[in-house]
Amino acid sequence: MDLKDQLKHLFPDHVSSEPEVPKEPSGAIWMQEEPIICKYEKRKGKPITILEGYTGASSDFKALAKTLKTQLNVGGSFKDDKIIIQGDYRDKIMSILKTKGFKVKRVGG
């Protein structure tokens, strides 16, 4: 229940002067036919997982990076149309992306 619903419940006779804007569906990310490539590398001796190959908007890919980082509770970044996640989380990332409806291809071991 958001704030507007609570206010409607407290003041049922009040008429809002603002036009209601339809809510955007949360997590509406453009799906693609080609698989996202999930690969593993070591940089400066530390493991990282790299996701690349997304052909949609970069803002959608940034949102996907943020959701992955929060679900895995790890750090990471979005650079040069690649998501870089700290640590070797290929299996978890692949399962998260598959539940969201993406096709994922594992590369490098």
C-alpha positions in Angstrom: 0.0 0.0 0.0 1.6 3.2 -1.1 1.0 6.7 0.2 -1.8 7.6 -2.2 -3.7 4.5 -1.2 -3.3 5.4 2.5 -4.5 8.9 1.9 -7.5 7.6 0.0 -8.3 5.3 2.9 -8.1 8.2 5.4 -9.9 10.8 3.3 -12.4 9.0 1.1 -14.3 12.2 0.1 -11.2 14.0 -1.2 -10.9 14.5 -4.9 -7.3 14.6 -6.2 -6.4 17.5 -8.5 -3.5 15.7 -10.1 -4.2 13.3 -13.0 -3.2 9.8 -12.2 -0.2 8.5 -14.1 -0.2 4.8 -14.9 2.6 3.0 -13.2 5.4 1.6 -15.2 5.7 -2.2 -14.8 8.7 -2.8 -12.6 11.4 -4.9 -14.1 10.2 -4.4 -17.7 13.5 -5.1 -19.5 13.7 -5.7 -23.2 14.2 -9.4 -24.0 16.4 -10.6 -26.8 16.8 -13.7 -28.9 20.6 -14.0 -28.7 22.0 -15.3 -25.4 23.8 -13.1 -22.9 27.4 -14.3 -22.6 28.5 -15.0 -19.0 32.3 -15.4 -18.7 34.9 -15.7 -15.9 38.2 -13.9 -15.7 40.8 -13.0 -13.2 42.1 -9.5 -13.0 44.9 -8.7 -10.6 44.5 -12.1 -9.1 40.9 -11.6 -8.2 37.9 -13.4 -9.8 35.3 -11.5 -11.7 32.2 -12.4 -13.7 31.5 -10.5 -16.9 28.1 -10.3 -18.7 28.1 -9.0 -22.3 26.1 -9.3 -25.5 22.9 -7.5 -24.5 21.4 -5.7 -27.5 18.8 -3.6 -25.8 19.0 -0.1 -24.3 21.9 0.6 -22.0 19.6 1.9 -19.3 17.9 -1.5 -19.2 21.3 -3.2 -18.9 22.2 -0.8 -16.1 19.0 -1.7 -14.3 19.8 -5.4 -14.8 23.2 -4.8 -13.3 21.7 -3.2 -10.3 19.3 -6.0 -9.6 22.0 -8.6 -10.0 24.3 -6.8 -7.6 21.5 -6.3 -5.0 20.4 -10.0 -5.2 23.9 -11.3 -4.9 25.0 -8.7 -2.3 28.2 -8.0 -4.2 30.0 -5.1 -5.8 30.3 -4.5 -9.5 30.1 -2.0 -12.3 28.7 -1.3 -15.7 31.4 -0.3 -18.3 31.6 -0.4 -22.1 28.3 -2.3 -22.4 29.5 -5.0 -20.0 28.4 -5.9 -16.5 31.3 -6.7 -14.2 30.5 -8.5 -11.0 33.1 -9.1 -8.3 33.6 -12.8 -7.6 32.8 -16.0 -9.4 29.0 -16.1 -9.4 28.4 -17.6 -12.9 25.9 -20.3 -11.7 23.8 -17.9 -9.6 23.8 -15.2 -12.2 22.8 -17.7 -14.9 19.9 -19.0 -12.7 18.7 -15.5 -12.0 18.8 -14.5 -15.7 17.0 -17.7 -16.7 14.2 -17.0 -14.2 13.8 -13.5 -15.7 13.5 -15.1 -19.2 16.9 -14.5 -20.7 19.0 -17.0 -22.6 22.5 -17.3 -21.1 25.6 -18.9 -22.6 28.5 -19.9 -20.3 31.9 -19.2 -21.7 35.3 -20.0 -20.3 35.3 -23.1 -18.1 
